[in-house]
């Protein structure tokens, strides 16, 4: 693949998106990282996203809008973040940390950026194995959005084809971590917690923290996360 090809990479500052950024770089893309300040309670992730983008030499943009106007999620409304849920419970139903239509909105912004900069490749770190039951992390969602991208844009109508890359979608957290280590990801600069303390320490008890801990343990890799 020629090195001049551009990719828009959704970058939250978490473990998965940092790994995806590394994968996009390995595949020879010029990196355009895109983060969102959407009123999330774990806004600390934006500092992590900036650190990750700098580490990989990616151009980095942050788009601001307020999903608190929708509410309906523990990440954007005054709803408690679930803590200490058993792993089997995490894979059942859709938890209150699901943000209505979030990945659809994020990918729509990414599509606009991609078309503007002349990119046909969008990378997203969704995962359908070690995840918390979100409907917009499934393969059928990614496939449907890719189809939408190719009928909703000038580039698509003119015969160019967008690809939504979701390289982690069938990987476990342990596999993601091992691959990231191979690619030089420094996980100590990432953050995954949904409910961090004011001094940016991870709670260690939300679904995201538990899945992260489990991933490092199963990968046999020391967890660099600073927990409360």
Z-matrix of the N, CA and C atoms (Angstrom, degrees):
N
C 1 1.474
C 2 1.524 1 109.42
N 3 1.304 2 117.23 1 134.62
C 4 1.455 3 119.79 2 -178.00
C 5 1.521 4 110.97 3 -72.30
N 6 1.321 5 115.93 4 142.69
C 7 1.458 6 121.40 5 -171.43
C 8 1.525 7 112.83 6 -69.77
N 9 1.349 8 117.48 7 -16.26
C 10 1.461 9 118.75 8 -175.83
C 11 1.530 10 112.38 9 -80.53
N 12 1.311 11 118.41 10 -9.84
C 13 1.470 12 119.32 11 -179.10
C 14 1.522 13 110.29 12 -66.14
N 15 1.323 14 115.78 13 136.87
C 16 1.457 15 120.69 14 -176.38
C 17 1.528 16 110.42 15 -99.88
N 18 1.319 17 115.79 16 144.34
C 19 1.460 18 121.04 17 174.22
C 20 1.518 19 109.61 18 -130.50
N 21 1.314 20 116.18 19 137.57
C 22 1.464 21 121.61 20 170.73
C 23 1.525 22 106.84 21 -93.19
N 24 1.319 23 116.19 22 124.08
C 25 1.467 24 121.46 23 -176.50
C 26 1.523 25 108.83 24 -118.31
N 27 1.331 26 116.81 25 119.22
C 28 1.460 27 120.19 26 175.60
C 29 1.525 28 108.51 27 -69.63
N 30 1.330 29 116.17 28 122.81
C 31 1.465 30 121.40 29 -173.03
C 32 1.524 31 110.28 30 -127.66
N 33 1.333 32 115.59 31 106.59
C 34 1.458 33 119.73 32 179.03
C 35 1.521 34 112.39 33 -88.70
N 36 1.336 35 116.13 34 -18.78
C 37 1.462 36 119.33 35 -172.85
C 38 1.509 37 112.24 36 96.25
N 39 1.328 38 116.30 37 3.17
C 40 1.456 39 121.33 38 179.27
C 41 1.516 40 112.46 39 -92.26
N 42 1.293 41 114.47 40 178.96
C 43 1.469 42 122.89 41 -177.56
C 44 1.529 43 111.61 42 -59.30
N 45 1.318 44 116.57 43 -48.56
C 46 1.466 45 120.34 44 -175.34
C 47 1.524 46 111.91 45 -66.94
N 48 1.325 47 116.93 46 -47.87
C 49 1.466 48 118.63 47 -175.19
C 50 1.526 49 111.43 48 -68.91
N 51 1.334 50 117.58 49 -31.92
C 52 1.466 51 120.35 50 175.75
C 53 1.529 52 110.30 51 -63.72
N 54 1.330 53 116.08 52 -39.78
C 55 1.464 54 120.68 53 178.85
C 56 1.524 55 110.45 54 -66.37
N 57 1.327 56 116.53 55 -40.90
C 58 1.468 57 120.61 56 178.85
C 59 1.528 58 110.84 57 -63.30
N 60 1.324 59 117.22 58 -39.40
C 61 1.465 60 120.32 59 177.14
C 62 1.531 61 109.94 60 -60.05
N 63 1.328 62 116.22 61 -41.99
C 64 1.467 63 120.78 62 178.52
C 65 1.530 64 111.31 63 -65.16
N 66 1.332 65 116.70 64 -38.44
C 67 1.470 66 120.71 65 178.72
C 68 1.534 67 110.32 66 -65.64
N 69 1.328 68 116.70 67 -42.66
C 70 1.465 69 120.16 68 179.12
C 71 1.531 70 110.89 69 -62.38
N 72 1.320 71 116.19 70 -38.29
C 73 1.464 72 119.14 71 177.46
C 74 1.523 73 110.81 72 -66.05
N 75 1.339 74 116.48 73 -42.66
C 76 1.462 75 120.29 74 179.64
C 77 1.528 76 110.75 75 -60.29
N 78 1.330 77 116.84 76 -33.01
C 79 1.460 78 121.09 77 -179.11
C 80 1.535 79 112.67 78 -80.38
N 81 1.324 80 116.86 79 2.34
C 82 1.453 81 120.74 80 172.09
C 83 1.511 82 116.08 81 91.32
N 84 1.325 83 117.79 82 14.32
C 85 1.462 84 120.45 83 -178.64
C 86 1.523 85 112.25 84 -85.00
N 87 1.319 86 115.52 85 148.58
C 88 1.462 87 122.13 86 165.71
C 89 1.531 88 106.00 87 -77.82
N 90 1.331 89 116.77 88 126.96
C 91 1.459 90 120.71 89 -167.93
C 92 1.526 91 112.98 90 -93.60
N 93 1.322 92 115.10 91 125.60
C 94 1.464 93 122.54 92 172.44
C 95 1.530 94 107.15 93 -120.29
N 96 1.322 95 115.60 94 95.72
C 97 1.464 96 120.71 95 -176.88
C 98 1.528 97 110.11 96 -82.47
N 99 1.330 98 115.26 97 140.78
C 100 1.464 99 121.06 98 -176.42
C 101 1.520 100 109.30 99 -130.61
N 102 1.338 101 115.75 100 121.97
C 103 1.469 102 121.47 101 178.64
C 104 1.523 103 109.18 102 -119.96
N 105 1.339 104 114.90 103 166.23
C 106 1.465 105 119.88 104 -174.99
C 107 1.519 106 111.48 105 -133.31
N 108 1.318 107 114.38 106 131.06
C 109 1.458 108 121.93 107 172.24
C 110 1.526 109 105.46 108 -104.11
N 111 1.340 110 115.29 109 95.09
C 112 1.469 111 119.21 110 -169.73
C 113 1.532 112 113.52 111 -116.29
N 114 1.333 113 115.81 112 19.92
C 115 1.464 114 119.36 113 -179.70
C 116 1.504 115 112.88 114 88.23
N 117 1.340 116 116.93 115 16.59
C 118 1.457 117 121.13 116 -178.44
C 119 1.532 118 111.53 117 -69.72
N 120 1.312 119 116.19 118 144.72
C 121 1.463 120 119.74 119 179.51
C 122 1.529 121 111.73 120 -68.28
N 123 1.332 122 116.66 121 -25.46
C 124 1.467 123 120.71 122 179.12
C 125 1.529 124 110.36 123 -98.12
N 126 1.333 125 115.06 124 50.44
C 127 1.461 126 121.47 125 -176.40
C 128 1.529 127 112.16 126 -62.28
N 129 1.324 128 116.21 127 -16.15
C 130 1.458 129 122.12 128 177.23
C 131 1.532 130 110.94 129 -55.72
N 132 1.339 131 115.89 130 -22.29
C 133 1.469 132 119.57 131 -178.89
C 134 1.523 133 112.26 132 -62.37
N 135 1.333 134 117.62 133 -23.71
C 136 1.463 135 119.70 134 -179.34
C 137 1.530 136 111.91 135 -67.65
N 138 1.343 137 116.08 136 -34.18
C 139 1.472 138 119.23 137 175.39
C 140 1.523 139 110.09 138 -66.23
N 141 1.337 140 115.97 139 -39.64
C 142 1.464 141 119.95 140 177.33
C 143 1.525 142 110.59 141 -64.27
N 144 1.338 143 116.75 142 -41.24
C 145 1.468 144 120.47 143 179.23
C 146 1.521 145 110.85 144 -60.08
N 147 1.331 146 115.91 145 -41.27
C 148 1.462 147 119.37 146 178.81
C 149 1.533 148 111.09 147 -63.60
N 150 1.332 149 116.40 148 -41.70
C 151 1.473 150 120.23 149 178.48
C 152 1.533 151 111.09 150 -62.16
N 153 1.336 152 116.04 151 -43.51
C 154 1.467 153 120.40 152 -178.50
C 155 1.523 154 110.35 153 -66.03
N 156 1.332 155 116.79 154 -44.24
C 157 1.469 156 120.51 155 179.61
C 158 1.527 157 110.53 156 -59.62
N 159 1.324 158 116.41 157 -43.55
C 160 1.467 159 120.45 158 179.20
C 161 1.522 160 110.88 159 -63.40
N 162 1.327 161 116.51 160 -40.67
C 163 1.462 162 120.88 161 -178.01
C 164 1.525 163 111.72 162 -62.26
N 165 1.333 164 116.77 163 -29.97
C 166 1.465 165 120.47 164 -177.94
C 167 1.526 166 112.90 165 -105.17
N 168 1.322 167 116.54 166 7.84
C 169 1.456 168 120.02 167 177.25
C 170 1.513 169 113.62 168 65.02
N 171 1.319 170 116.37 169 31.03
C 172 1.463 171 120.93 170 -178.52
C 173 1.518 172 111.68 171 -90.13
N 174 1.327 173 116.50 172 143.24
C 175 1.461 174 119.47 173 165.63
C 176 1.526 175 107.45 174 -65.35
N 177 1.321 176 117.12 175 141.17
C 178 1.475 177 119.14 176 -172.66
C 179 1.519 178 110.18 177 -135.70
N 180 1.327 179 115.43 178 126.35
C 181 1.462 180 121.93 179 175.80
C 182 1.521 181 109.69 180 -123.21
N 183 1.327 182 115.98 181 146.05
C 184 1.462 183 121.76 182 175.25
C 185 1.524 184 108.10 183 -120.27
N 186 1.316 185 115.91 184 123.33
C 187 1.464 186 121.56 185 177.75
C 188 1.527 187 108.34 186 -102.68
N 189 1.331 188 115.74 187 131.89
C 190 1.467 189 121.06 188 -177.03
C 191 1.524 190 111.78 189 -108.88
N 192 1.305 191 115.42 190 132.23
C 193 1.468 192 123.34 191 171.44
C 194 1.518 193 106.07 192 -160.34
N 195 1.314 194 118.42 193 171.00
C 196 1.462 195 119.67 194 -168.94
C 197 1.523 196 112.32 195 -122.23
N 198 1.327 197 116.33 196 99.53
C 199 1.462 198 120.35 197 177.05
C 200 1.530 199 112.16 198 -78.52
N 201 1.321 200 117.36 199 -2.67
C 202 1.474 201 119.14 200 172.61
C 203 1.530 202 110.58 201 -65.27
N 204 1.328 203 115.61 202 -19.76
C 205 1.471 204 119.50 203 176.63
C 206 1.523 205 110.57 204 -66.80
N 207 1.341 206 116.86 205 -28.02
C 208 1.462 207 120.53 206 173.47
C 209 1.524 208 109.97 207 -80.36
N 210 1.352 209 115.03 208 -44.63
C 211 1.464 210 119.55 209 -173.35
C 212 1.519 211 110.16 210 68.45
N 213 1.324 212 115.76 211 -151.49
C 214 1.455 213 120.21 212 173.98
C 215 1.509 214 115.90 213 77.84
N 216 1.345 215 117.23 214 8.25
C 217 1.463 216 120.35 215 -178.96
C 218 1.517 217 109.91 216 -142.40
N 219 1.321 218 116.42 217 147.03
C 220 1.464 219 120.54 218 176.51
C 221 1.528 220 111.54 219 -66.99
N 222 1.328 221 117.59 220 -14.60
C 223 1.466 222 120.06 221 179.59
C 224 1.525 223 112.46 222 -88.80
N 225 1.346 224 116.89 223 -16.12
C 226 1.467 225 119.68 224 -176.57
C 227 1.528 226 113.52 225 -130.05
N 228 1.317 227 117.42 226 1.91
C 229 1.469 228 120.72 227 -178.39
C 230 1.535 229 109.38 228 -136.53
N 231 1.310 230 116.00 229 173.71
C 232 1.461 231 120.92 230 -178.39
C 233 1.531 232 109.53 231 -82.09
N 234 1.325 233 114.67 232 66.70
C 235 1.463 234 123.37 233 179.97
C 236 1.522 235 106.96 234 -127.73
N 237 1.314 236 117.46 235 134.53
C 238 1.464 237 120.42 236 -177.86
C 239 1.527 238 111.45 237 -65.18
N 240 1.325 239 115.77 238 137.27
C 241 1.462 240 121.44 239 173.25
C 242 1.532 241 108.22 240 -74.26
N 243 1.337 242 118.49 241 127.17
C 244 1.468 243 120.37 242 179.37
C 245 1.526 244 111.03 243 -60.56
N 246 1.319 245 115.73 244 140.33
C 247 1.467 246 121.20 245 -180.00
C 248 1.526 247 110.21 246 -128.34
N 249 1.320 248 114.45 247 150.17
C 250 1.473 249 122.56 248 173.20
C 251 1.529 250 113.82 249 59.11
N 252 1.311 251 117.12 250 33.19
C 253 1.472 252 119.29 251 177.12
C 254 1.529 253 109.67 252 -76.39
N 255 1.334 254 118.19 253 137.29
C 256 1.473 255 120.22 254 174.93
C 257 1.523 256 110.16 255 -62.43
N 258 1.346 257 116.93 256 152.13
C 259 1.460 258 121.03 257 -175.90
C 260 1.522 259 112.55 258 -61.52
N 261 1.335 260 117.73 259 -35.28
C 262 1.467 261 119.23 260 179.88
C 263 1.522 262 110.94 261 -67.54
N 264 1.332 263 116.71 262 -29.25
C 265 1.457 264 121.03 263 179.15
C 266 1.535 265 111.04 264 -71.95
N 267 1.337 266 116.09 265 -30.97
C 268 1.464 267 120.15 266 -177.73
C 269 1.524 268 112.45 267 -65.38
N 270 1.326 269 116.79 268 -27.45
C 271 1.467 270 120.32 269 -177.25
C 272 1.529 271 112.30 270 -92.55
N 273 1.337 272 116.88 271 5.89
C 274 1.465 273 120.74 272 179.03
C 275 1.521 274 109.93 273 -112.32
N 276 1.328 275 116.12 274 128.74
C 277 1.455 276 120.40 275 176.52
C 278 1.525 277 112.30 276 71.49
N 279 1.326 278 115.95 277 -174.92
C 280 1.465 279 122.44 278 -178.18
C 281 1.528 280 107.48 279 -115.49
N 282 1.332 281 118.39 280 117.62
C 283 1.466 282 121.35 281 -174.14
C 284 1.523 283 112.62 282 -75.90
N 285 1.335 284 115.75 283 167.36
C 286 1.469 285 120.66 284 -178.35
C 287 1.524 286 112.19 285 -72.24
N 288 1.324 287 118.47 286 -6.22
C 289 1.466 288 119.98 287 174.30
C 290 1.535 289 111.74 288 -81.92
N 291 1.320 290 117.55 289 -6.78
C 292 1.464 291 120.45 290 173.38
C 293 1.524 292 108.71 291 -64.71
N 294 1.333 293 116.51 292 127.17
C 295 1.469 294 121.84 293 177.02
C 296 1.521 295 107.71 294 -98.13
N 297 1.347 296 118.64 295 118.64
C 298 1.466 297 121.06 296 -175.74
C 299 1.528 298 113.28 297 -49.90
N 300 1.334 299 114.64 298 121.39
C 301 1.472 300 123.69 299 173.50
C 302 1.529 301 114.19 300 63.02
N 303 1.339 302 118.25 301 17.03
C 304 1.469 303 119.65 302 -172.06
C 305 1.531 304 113.35 303 -58.62
N 306 1.319 305 118.11 304 -50.24
C 307 1.470 306 118.25 305 -176.74
C 308 1.524 307 112.28 306 -68.95
N 309 1.325 308 116.51 307 -29.30
C 310 1.467 309 119.80 308 174.36
C 311 1.526 310 109.87 309 -63.95
N 312 1.325 311 115.97 310 -43.35
C 313 1.464 312 121.20 311 179.36
C 314 1.527 313 110.30 312 -66.29
N 315 1.343 314 116.50 313 -46.67
C 316 1.463 315 120.68 314 -179.60
C 317 1.536 316 111.03 315 -59.63
N 318 1.312 317 115.74 316 -47.10
C 319 1.466 318 119.31 317 -178.15
C 320 1.529 319 111.53 318 -67.14
N 321 1.327 320 116.94 319 -30.09
C 322 1.466 321 119.93 320 176.99
C 323 1.525 322 110.76 321 -65.53
N 324 1.331 323 116.06 322 -43.43
C 325 1.466 324 119.55 323 174.60
C 326 1.524 325 110.30 324 -61.47
N 327 1.335 326 116.30 325 -45.17
C 328 1.469 327 120.61 326 -179.40
C 329 1.523 328 111.07 327 -60.34
N 330 1.319 329 116.58 328 -37.77
C 331 1.458 330 121.15 329 179.11
C 332 1.526 331 110.86 330 -64.88
N 333 1.338 332 116.70 331 -41.49
C 334 1.458 333 120.80 332 177.47
C 335 1.522 334 111.91 333 -63.02
N 336 1.343 335 115.39 334 -43.11
C 337 1.463 336 119.96 335 178.12
C 338 1.528 337 110.00 336 -64.38
N 339 1.342 338 116.30 337 -45.18
C 340 1.464 339 120.84 338 -178.34
C 341 1.525 340 111.15 339 -58.54
N 342 1.315 341 116.55 340 -46.68
C 343 1.466 342 119.31 341 -178.23
C 344 1.528 343 110.91 342 -64.94
N 345 1.325 344 115.95 343 -35.21
C 346 1.462 345 120.12 344 -178.74
C 347 1.522 346 112.61 345 -69.30
N 348 1.338 347 117.16 346 -38.56
C 349 1.470 348 120.19 347 -176.83
C 350 1.537 349 112.65 348 -92.55
N 351 1.337 350 116.51 349 -0.39
C 352 1.454 351 119.79 350 178.68
C 353 1.516 352 113.87 351 80.88
N 354 1.333 353 115.77 352 34.65
C 355 1.466 354 121.19 353 177.69
C 356 1.522 355 109.47 354 -107.51
N 357 1.320 356 116.26 355 144.58
C 358 1.467 357 121.16 356 175.79
C 359 1.528 358 111.17 357 -115.70
N 360 1.333 359 116.12 358 10.46
C 361 1.463 360 120.74 359 -174.76
C 362 1.523 361 111.35 360 -127.59
N 363 1.337 362 115.04 361 123.57
C 364 1.467 363 121.79 362 178.13
C 365 1.522 364 107.97 363 -121.48
N 366 1.325 365 115.73 364 130.17
C 367 1.464 366 121.20 365 179.14
C 368 1.528 367 109.93 366 -109.99
N 369 1.339 368 115.45 367 136.51
C 370 1.460 369 121.07 368 179.74
C 371 1.527 370 109.07 369 -139.84
N 372 1.331 371 116.07 370 143.08
C 373 1.463 372 120.68 371 -173.40
C 374 1.507 373 115.32 372 -94.05
N 375 1.328 374 118.27 373 34.21
C 376 1.462 375 119.84 374 179.48
C 377 1.520 376 110.30 375 -69.52
N 378 1.329 377 114.95 376 154.23
C 379 1.458 378 121.23 377 -175.03
C 380 1.515 379 108.94 378 -145.40
N 381 1.334 380 116.43 379 131.08
C 382 1.467 381 120.85 380 -175.13
C 383 1.527 382 113.23 381 -104.69
N 384 1.335 383 117.69 382 5.69
C 385 1.474 384 119.93 383 178.90
C 386 1.522 385 110.06 384 -105.87
N 387 1.341 386 117.36 385 -75.79
C 388 1.468 387 120.41 386 178.03
C 389 1.521 388 109.14 387 -87.94
N 390 1.320 389 116.43 388 78.92
C 391 1.459 390 120.64 389 179.34
C 392 1.520 391 108.44 390 -144.44
N 393 1.331 392 116.75 391 176.17
C 394 1.459 393 120.27 392 -171.69
C 395 1.516 394 114.18 393 -101.86
N 396 1.322 395 117.91 394 32.00
C 397 1.460 396 120.07 395 173.77
C 398 1.517 397 115.42 396 81.77
N 399 1.328 398 118.56 397 20.38
C 400 1.461 399 120.50 398 -178.04
C 401 1.534 400 110.85 399 -75.75
N 402 1.335 401 117.32 400 130.83
C 403 1.467 402 119.53 401 -179.31
C 404 1.528 403 113.38 402 -65.56
N 405 1.344 404 117.10 403 -27.05
C 406 1.463 405 120.07 404 -177.91
C 407 1.528 406 112.61 405 -92.41
N 408 1.340 407 115.84 406 24.58
C 409 1.470 408 121.04 407 171.95
C 410 1.524 409 111.02 408 -117.63
N 411 1.318 410 116.91 409 9.76
C 412 1.466 411 121.00 410 -174.73
C 413 1.537 412 111.69 411 -94.37
N 414 1.343 413 116.46 412 153.48
C 415 1.472 414 120.04 413 179.18
C 416 1.526 415 113.28 414 -55.84
N 417 1.351 416 117.02 415 -37.92
C 418 1.468 417 118.99 416 -177.89
C 419 1.530 418 111.85 417 -66.00
N 420 1.345 419 116.71 418 -30.09
C 421 1.466 420 119.77 419 175.87
C 422 1.528 421 110.47 420 -67.92
N 423 1.328 422 116.18 421 -46.58
C 424 1.469 423 120.37 422 -179.49
C 425 1.526 424 110.52 423 -60.50
N 426 1.332 425 116.63 424 -44.31
C 427 1.460 426 121.21 425 179.43
C 428 1.531 427 110.81 426 -62.08
N 429 1.332 428 116.38 427 -42.23
C 430 1.464 429 120.63 428 -179.21
C 431 1.527 430 111.10 429 -66.99
N 432 1.339 431 117.24 430 -39.85
C 433 1.463 432 118.35 431 179.72
C 434 1.521 433 110.96 432 -68.39
N 435 1.324 434 116.56 433 -36.72
C 436 1.470 435 119.37 434 177.24
C 437 1.524 436 110.55 435 -61.11
N 438 1.329 437 116.30 436 -42.00
C 439 1.473 438 119.97 437 176.80
C 440 1.518 439 110.77 438 -61.85
N 441 1.329 440 116.48 439 -42.44
C 442 1.458 441 121.61 440 178.21
C 443 1.531 442 110.82 441 -60.45
N 444 1.337 443 115.57 442 -45.52
C 445 1.464 444 120.23 443 -178.08
C 446 1.522 445 111.56 444 -57.10
N 447 1.305 446 116.28 445 -33.80
C 448 1.460 447 119.93 446 -174.97
C 449 1.526 448 114.00 447 -86.62
N 450 1.335 449 117.64 448 -4.65
C 451 1.461 450 119.84 449 172.66
C 452 1.529 451 111.77 450 -115.52
N 453 1.336 452 117.24 451 -8.24
C 454 1.467 453 120.65 452 -172.88
C 455 1.518 454 113.51 453 -104.39
N 456 1.344 455 117.23 454 2.00
C 457 1.460 456 120.04 455 -172.77
C 458 1.528 457 111.46 456 -126.99
N 459 1.313 458 114.05 457 156.42
C 460 1.469 459 120.42 458 174.88
C 461 1.527 460 110.08 459 -60.37
N 462 1.335 461 115.93 460 -44.59
C 463 1.467 462 120.26 461 -179.65
C 464 1.526 463 110.97 462 -60.01
N 465 1.334 464 116.30 463 -43.65
C 466 1.461 465 120.42 464 -179.85
C 467 1.513 466 112.21 465 -64.18
N 468 1.332 467 116.60 466 -43.82
C 469 1.464 468 121.52 467 179.99
C 470 1.528 469 110.65 468 -64.53
N 471 1.319 470 116.62 469 -31.88
C 472 1.471 471 120.74 470 -179.70
C 473 1.524 472 112.46 471 -84.39
N 474 1.333 473 116.85 472 8.22
C 475 1.455 474 120.46 473 171.52
C 476 1.508 475 116.45 474 97.50
N 477 1.336 476 117.09 475 2.19
C 478 1.459 477 119.29 476 174.55
C 479 1.525 478 108.40 477 -84.89
N 480 1.321 479 116.63 478 153.10
C 481 1.465 480 119.34 479 -174.37
C 482 1.515 481 111.14 480 -119.52
N 483 1.321 482 115.45 481 120.80
C 484 1.459 483 121.05 482 173.43
C 485 1.530 484 110.19 483 -79.14
N 486 1.319 485 115.54 484 144.13
C 487 1.459 486 121.38 485 173.32
C 488 1.524 487 108.85 486 -123.35
N 489 1.318 488 115.83 487 127.41
C 490 1.463 489 120.91 488 173.09
C 491 1.527 490 106.95 489 -96.77
N 492 1.305 491 116.64 490 109.09
C 493 1.460 492 122.05 491 -178.82
C 494 1.525 493 109.80 492 -88.71
N 495 1.308 494 116.50 493 125.81
C 496 1.472 495 121.87 494 176.01
C 497 1.527 496 107.89 495 -129.33
N 498 1.332 497 117.21 496 70.37
C 499 1.467 498 120.76 497 -169.91
C 500 1.524 499 115.22 498 -66.21
N 501 1.334 500 116.82 499 -16.25
C 502 1.471 501 119.47 500 -177.74
C 503 1.521 502 113.23 501 -97.05
N 504 1.312 503 117.57 502 0.99
C 505 1.459 504 120.18 503 -162.85
C 506 1.526 505 113.55 504 -62.37
N 507 1.327 506 117.12 505 -29.21
C 508 1.472 507 119.70 506 179.54
C 509 1.532 508 111.98 507 -113.11
N 510 1.322 509 117.19 508 23.21
C 511 1.466 510 121.62 509 -179.43
C 512 1.531 511 110.86 510 -105.69
N 513 1.317 512 116.13 511 147.61
C 514 1.464 513 120.05 512 171.83
C 515 1.526 514 108.35 513 -79.01
N 516 1.334 515 116.03 514 164.54
C 517 1.472 516 119.58 515 176.53
C 518 1.527 517 110.34 516 -58.59
N 519 1.324 518 116.74 517 -40.19
C 520 1.473 519 120.04 518 -179.91
C 521 1.528 520 111.00 519 -61.31
N 522 1.328 521 116.91 520 -43.19
C 523 1.464 522 120.82 521 178.23
C 524 1.527 523 111.31 522 -64.31
N 525 1.323 524 115.82 523 -39.85
C 526 1.469 525 120.91 524 178.95
C 527 1.521 526 109.94 525 -61.61
N 528 1.324 527 116.74 526 -45.55
C 529 1.468 528 121.50 527 -178.60
C 530 1.523 529 111.21 528 -64.43
N 531 1.324 530 116.63 529 -43.28
C 532 1.470 531 119.33 530 178.91
C 533 1.527 532 110.83 531 -62.26
N 534 1.336 533 116.42 532 -42.67
C 535 1.456 534 120.16 533 179.85
C 536 1.524 535 110.39 534 -66.01
N 537 1.308 536 116.16 535 -41.20
C 538 1.460 537 120.45 536 178.54
C 539 1.513 538 112.98 537 -62.44
N 540 1.308 539 115.53 538 -40.41
C 541 1.470 540 119.24 539 177.05
C 542 1.530 541 110.67 540 -62.46
N 543 1.327 542 115.72 541 -41.06
C 544 1.467 543 119.90 542 177.77
C 545 1.528 544 110.96 543 -59.78
N 546 1.330 545 115.44 544 -33.74
C 547 1.464 546 120.83 545 -176.36
C 548 1.526 547 112.78 546 -91.56
N 549 1.318 548 116.70 547 2.46
C 550 1.460 549 120.20 548 174.95
C 551 1.511 550 115.83 549 86.82
N 552 1.333 551 118.13 550 21.37
C 553 1.467 552 120.81 551 177.60
C 554 1.528 553 109.37 552 -73.42
N 555 1.326 554 116.22 553 129.69
C 556 1.464 555 122.22 554 174.30
C 557 1.532 556 107.70 555 -95.09
N 558 1.321 557 116.02 556 98.40
C 559 1.468 558 119.23 557 -174.72
C 560 1.524 559 113.44 558 -71.02
N 561 1.335 560 116.86 559 -11.33
C 562 1.463 561 118.76 560 178.69
C 563 1.528 562 111.63 561 -69.70
N 564 1.336 563 118.03 562 -18.82
C 565 1.468 564 120.27 563 179.54
C 566 1.528 565 111.80 564 -95.18
N 567 1.337 566 117.23 565 1.28
C 568 1.471 567 120.76 566 177.91
C 569 1.524 568 110.60 567 -97.19
N 570 1.320 569 115.96 568 164.24
C 571 1.464 570 120.54 569 175.16
C 572 1.527 571 108.88 570 -140.54
N 573 1.323 572 116.49 571 141.40
C 574 1.463 573 120.62 572 -178.84
C 575 1.525 574 113.01 573 -122.12
N 576 1.323 575 117.71 574 -11.74
C 577 1.470 576 121.51 575 -169.20
C 578 1.525 577 112.71 576 -68.46
N 579 1.332 578 115.53 577 137.54
C 580 1.464 579 122.04 578 176.63
C 581 1.530 580 112.63 579 -83.02
N 582 1.320 581 116.91 580 -17.42
C 583 1.466 582 119.87 581 -174.04
C 584 1.530 583 110.77 582 -142.00
N 585 1.348 584 117.41 583 59.91
C 586 1.460 585 120.24 584 -176.38
C 587 1.525 586 112.37 585 -71.22
N 588 1.328 587 115.66 586 160.22
C 589 1.464 588 120.87 587 176.87
C 590 1.526 589 109.44 588 -75.14
N 591 1.333 590 115.98 589 170.66
C 592 1.467 591 119.90 590 -178.96
C 593 1.525 592 111.63 591 -63.26
N 594 1.334 593 117.42 592 -24.56
C 595 1.459 594 120.22 593 177.78
C 596 1.531 595 111.56 594 -97.55
N 597 1.347 596 116.02 595 22.56
C 598 1.470 597 123.74 596 170.08
C 599 1.521 598 114.21 597 71.10
N 600 1.325 599 118.13 598 21.48
C 601 1.460 600 120.18 599 174.76
C 602 1.526 601 109.39 600 -85.11
N 603 1.327 602 116.40 601 138.93
C 604 1.466 603 121.00 602 179.66
C 605 1.521 604 110.33 603 -72.76
N 606 1.346 605 115.49 604 145.74
C 607 1.474 606 119.02 605 -177.41
C 608 1.527 607 111.47 606 -71.47
N 609 1.348 608 116.53 607 -31.06
C 610 1.456 609 120.18 608 179.94
C 611 1.514 610 114.26 609 79.97
N 612 1.343 611 117.37 610 -2.31
C 613 1.459 612 119.17 611 -172.58
C 614 1.527 613 114.36 612 -125.46
N 615 1.344 614 117.76 613 -15.05
C 616 1.472 615 119.16 614 177.15
C 617 1.527 616 108.98 615 -72.15
N 618 1.337 617 116.34 616 168.02
C 619 1.471 618 120.28 617 -179.01
C 620 1.529 619 111.12 618 -55.53
N 621 1.340 620 116.19 619 -44.82
C 622 1.454 621 119.92 620 -175.58
C 623 1.531 622 111.58 621 -64.33
N 624 1.322 623 116.89 622 -42.55
C 625 1.472 624 120.33 623 177.09
C 626 1.526 625 111.12 624 -63.35
N 627 1.327 626 116.46 625 -42.11
C 628 1.461 627 119.59 626 -178.24
C 629 1.535 628 111.12 627 -65.55
N 630 1.332 629 116.80 628 -41.35
C 631 1.467 630 119.95 629 178.74
C 632 1.529 631 110.69 630 -66.23
N 633 1.319 632 116.06 631 -36.59
C 634 1.463 633 120.67 632 177.80
C 635 1.536 634 110.16 633 -64.82
N 636 1.327 635 116.19 634 -48.64
C 637 1.475 636 120.79 635 179.00
C 638 1.525 637 111.36 636 -58.28
N 639 1.326 638 114.82 637 -45.43
C 640 1.465 639 120.73 638 -179.86
C 641 1.530 640 110.44 639 -61.11
N 642 1.319 641 116.69 640 -40.47
C 643 1.454 642 121.08 641 -179.79
C 644 1.518 643 112.26 642 -62.72
N 645 1.312 644 117.25 643 -46.77
C 646 1.467 645 120.22 644 178.91
C 647 1.524 646 111.03 645 -63.76
N 648 1.335 647 116.63 646 -41.18
C 649 1.465 648 119.91 647 179.81
C 650 1.531 649 111.02 648 -62.45
N 651 1.344 650 116.23 649 -45.67
C 652 1.468 651 120.09 650 -177.96
C 653 1.533 652 111.82 651 -71.36
N 654 1.338 653 116.54 652 -26.30
C 655 1.463 654 119.92 653 177.84
C 656 1.528 655 111.49 654 -80.24
N 657 1.325 656 116.01 655 -13.18
C 658 1.471 657 119.56 656 -177.07
C 659 1.515 658 111.93 657 70.51
N 660 1.337 659 115.41 658 29.84
C 661 1.461 660 121.39 659 -177.47
C 662 1.538 661 108.12 660 -116.59
N 663 1.335 662 119.22 661 134.50
C 664 1.465 663 120.42 662 177.57
C 665 1.523 664 111.13 663 -58.35
N 666 1.317 665 116.67 664 135.86
C 667 1.466 666 122.04 665 179.33
C 668 1.527 667 109.03 666 -83.81
N 669 1.349 668 117.47 667 115.00
C 670 1.465 669 119.72 668 -177.16
C 671 1.533 670 114.30 669 -83.84
N 672 1.335 671 116.25 670 2.50
C 673 1.463 672 121.26 671 -174.45
C 674 1.526 673 111.10 672 -67.65
N 675 1.322 674 116.37 673 139.10
C 676 1.459 675 121.26 674 174.19
C 677 1.522 676 108.67 675 -94.13
N 678 1.340 677 115.31 676 111.12
C 679 1.463 678 120.79 677 -178.30
C 680 1.522 679 110.89 678 -99.79
N 681 1.320 680 114.56 679 157.07
C 682 1.470 681 120.40 680 176.57
C 683 1.531 682 109.83 681 -64.50
